[in-house]
Amino acid sequence: MEPDNNNNVSSNKDGMNIKDEIKCNSTILSHHEIAILESGKKLYNETVDSSREFAKFMIQISFGSIPVYFAITKYLSADIRNVSFFYKMIFLAPPILFLISSIVFIFSFLPKHKSVSLDELNQIRELRNRIVNSRRILNLVGTFILISGILIAIAIMFTIQLILN
């Protein structure tokens, strides 16, 4: 589609360019342009669901990391009964971080409840953007905490191996 060089363009209440809206609706689109528009619509509609599905998957990974950590440390014959409180806390840091990350992912996964008027497009848009942004932040924080727990667990495993050998 060609850009519109006409400067006297009005906007509707949603801030959309009415001239472009009319031009786009009156222009015959190619199959490629139709596919791009459909793809954009699909991406826009699935953004909320994909971040929720990511949180659902990461809840399982976070909770599953806890028994895996203890199984590996048991396999390495790590006995923490006779060590100081400080070393016990270091040893327990990864499962605590895994648990915290799963809680963060649960908050991301939970549905957001807020009443919204279906007549107000701006209100719907703001609510959707708020949900997408909050889920993005929670998913990033949860992922950061999970990766931190994994890195600390790896460091502990190497330390156990060095002590035992």
Buried (B, 14 or more C-beta within 10 A) or exposed (E): EEEEEEEEEEEEEEEEBEBBEEBBEEEEEEEEEEEEEEEEEEEEEEBBEEBBEBBEEBBEBBBEBBEEBBEBBEEBEBEEEEEEEEEEEBBBBBBBBBBBBBBBBBEBBEEEEEEEEEEEEEBEEEBBEEBBEBBBEBBEBBBEBBEBBBEBBEEBBEBBEEEEE
